Amino acid sequence: RHEAAAAHMAEAWARIRGEPACVIGGIGPGAANMISGVVTAFAEGSPLIVLSGQRRRSIIYPDRGGSFQNVDLLGMYRPVTRWSAGVREWRRLPELLRRAFREATSGRPGPVYLEIPEDILRGTGDEDSGGVWPSTQGLSGRRQAGDPAAVQAAADLLAAAERPVLHAGTGVTWARAWDEFLALGDHLSAALTTSLGARGVVPEDHPRYFHALNRNALAAARGEADVALVVGGRMGELDGWGRPPTWGLPGAQKIIQVDIEATAIGLHRPVDVGISGDARAVLAALLAEVQARTGPRPEHAGFEGYRALTRAWQGELDMTLQVHKEKVFPCSSLEWP
């Protein structure tokens, strides 16, 4: 019923399927309405292909003023997309669509925007002049594994760690690197955490996983860690900016950060080892290097305290649920569904 809802639906599709989703809006206010949904995708790094109509070329350029539903859509979308463009020649539409998909999925994913004027949408031409070819042509398909020297330095730190913690951001999800992340965590018997957006990377019944809202246990597990590996995440506001008391003190706690986007590394706190690369490829290389340095590690003594904090948190949740149940279903003959 609203274009913003369509953009939110597209982002849900992208997250669930792990692939770019398309959303299409009309001209002027219709396309403008989509922006509030696109903003979320831009902040969360979700790949959307956002398409809309636009008034015909003779009206939009140069803008003479007073035309019906003529809005500077490119100017509106530019701050909240990885890339935006307008089709001005129909033969370039396949080229621009190919670029849109590449921009949305290269590096850190995100939304892109393409406006198509109404006269181009209504136009006809020779289809052989359009330059259509499979999207796989021209792509290497090779995952960036990061600097080998940096991977070895990170493996040295992890193999020697007494209380390691592994933290996953949404980059682990988009790289489909959950198996590698979990395998490394299990080999080290490390505490495992995720950002809110990366929930699901680790099964939430895993014995060493601490939920993103389990604040006290998170602060203890991450604050006491001597080495923290952060993969595909920027340690933003909801992760405490990567700073105490949510994390350990810089200098006392070694930080390894892996991200496909080099500018995200060391963004909120200094890191000891930064690795720019694909989360899945880097984690696979890290696992092999760590296994070469140390065998499977036992759990450290700190987990007893972390689990006690988790039980207390779960008890508070259960109590809140019980109170809510009694308010909603005061009659004892009704069962809570």
NORTA-V599160 format. One record per pair of residues at least 4 apart in sequence whose ideal C-beta (glycine too) atoms are under 7 Angstrom apart, sorted by the first residue. I is the first residue (numbers start at 1). GAP is how many residues later the second one is. Records with the same first field share a line. If there is no record, write none. Layout:
I->GAP + GAP
This chain:
1->4
2->31
3->4 + 22 + 27 + 30 + 31
4->4 + 29 + 30 + 32 + 33
5->4
6->4 + 17 + 19 + 28 + 31
7->4 + 16 + 27 + 30 + 31 + 34 + 41
8->4 + 29 + 32
9->4
10->4 + 11 + 12 + 13 + 38
11->4 + 10 + 26 + 29 + 30 + 35 + 37
12->4
13->4 + 8
14->5 + 6 + 7 + 32 + 33 + 34
15->31
18->156 + 158
20->27 + 28 + 29 + 81 + 84 + 85
21->27
22->27 + 29
23->11 + 25 + 27
24->27 + 28
25->5 + 6 + 8 + 9 + 27
26->4 + 5 + 26 + 27
27->4 + 25 + 26 + 27 + 28 + 42 + 91
28->4 + 41 + 42 + 43
29->4 + 40
30->22
31->21 + 42
32->39 + 44
34->4 + 16
35->4 + 41 + 42 + 45
37->4
38->4 + 10 + 12 + 42 + 43 + 73
39->4 + 41
40->4
41->5 + 7 + 69 + 70
42->38 + 39 + 68 + 69
44->126 + 153
45->63 + 64 + 65 + 125
46->63 + 65
47->57 + 58 + 62 + 63
48->56 + 63
49->51 + 52 + 55 + 63
50->61 + 62 + 63
51->63 + 65
52->21 + 63
53->63 + 65 + 68
54->6 + 19 + 32 + 61 + 62 + 63 + 64
55->4 + 5 + 12 + 14 + 15 + 62 + 63
56->61 + 62 + 63
57->4 + 31 + 60 + 62
59->8 + 11
60->10 + 57
63->7
71->5
72->4
73->4 + 42
74->4 + 10 + 12 + 41
77->4 + 7 + 36
78->6
81->29 + 30 + 31 + 32
82->21 + 22 + 28 + 29 + 30
83->20 + 29
84->28 + 29
85->11 + 29
86->29
87->5 + 6 + 9 + 27 + 29 + 30 + 33
90->30 + 33 + 35
91->38 + 39 + 40
92->4
93->4 + 37
94->4 + 36 + 37 + 38
95->4 + 36
96->4 + 18
97->4
98->4 + 37
99->4
100->4 + 12 + 14
101->4 + 34
102->4
103->9
104->5 + 6 + 7 + 8
105->4
107->153 + 154
108->152 + 153
109->65
116->4 + 5
118->4
119->4
125->4
133->4
143->135 + 137 + 138
144->133 + 134 + 137
145->132 + 133 + 136 + 137 + 140
146->4 + 5 + 129 + 130 + 131 + 136 + 139
147->4 + 128
148->4
149->4
150->4 + 123 + 124 + 125
151->4 + 124 + 131 + 134 + 135 + 138
152->4 + 137
153->4 + 120
154->4 + 102 + 119 + 121 + 132
155->4 + 131 + 134 + 135 + 138
156->4
157->4 + 70 + 97 + 99 + 115 + 116
158->6 + 30 + 69 + 71 + 132
159->131 + 134 + 135
161->65 + 66
162->64 + 138
163->61 + 62 + 63 + 137 + 139
164->24 + 26 + 61 + 63 + 65
165->25 + 26 + 28 + 56 + 57 + 60 + 63
166->15 + 18 + 19 + 24 + 26 + 63
167->26 + 27 + 61 + 62 + 63 + 66
168->4 + 13 + 26 + 30 + 33 + 34 + 63 + 64 + 65
169->26 + 29 + 62 + 63 + 64 + 65
170->4 + 25 + 27 + 28 + 62 + 63
171->4 + 60 + 61 + 62 + 88 + 89 + 108
172->5 + 6 + 9 + 26 + 29 + 59 + 60 + 107
173->25 + 28
175->57 + 103 + 104 + 105
176->104
177->4 + 102 + 103 + 106
178->4 + 23
179->4
180->4 + 100 + 103 + 104 + 107
181->4 + 20 + 50 + 102
182->4 + 20
183->4 + 104
184->4 + 99 + 102 + 103 + 106
185->5 + 7
187->100 + 103 + 104 + 109 + 110
188->102 + 109
189->19 + 108 + 109 + 110
190->18
191->17 + 19 + 30 + 34 + 115
192->10 + 14 + 16 + 17
193->17 + 25 + 28 + 29
194->4 + 5 + 7 + 8 + 18
195->17 + 38 + 43 + 44
196->16 + 42
198->35
199->13
202->4 + 7
204->5 + 7
208->95
210->4 + 7 + 8 + 11 + 96 + 100
214->4 + 96 + 99
215->4
216->4 + 93 + 97
217->4 + 89 + 92 + 93 + 96
218->4 + 28
219->4 + 26 + 27
220->4 + 85 + 86 + 89
221->4 + 85
222->6 + 24 + 25 + 26
223->21 + 22 + 24 + 25
224->78
225->23 + 28
226->27 + 28
227->27 + 29
228->19 + 25 + 27
229->27
230->5 + 25 + 26 + 27
231->27 + 48 + 52
232->26 + 27 + 47
233->6
234->30 + 33 + 34
235->4 + 6 + 7 + 33 + 34
236->5
237->4
239->7
240->6 + 7
241->27
242->5 + 26 + 27
243->4 + 26
244->4 + 5
247->6
248->4 + 5
249->4
250->19 + 20
254->18
255->14 + 16 + 17
256->15 + 16 + 17
257->8 + 9 + 14 + 17
258->17 + 19 + 21 + 24
259->5 + 6 + 17
260->17 + 18 + 19
262->14
265->6 + 9 + 11
266->4 + 5 + 8
275->7
277->4 + 5
278->4
279->4
280->4
281->4
282->4
283->4
284->4
285->4
286->4
287->4
288->4
289->4
290->4
299->4
302->4
303->4
304->4
305->4
306->4
307->4
308->4
309->4
310->4
311->4
312->4
313->4
314->4
315->4
316->4
317->4
318->4
319->4
320->4
321->4
322->4
323->4
324->4
325->4 + 11
326->4
329->5 + 7
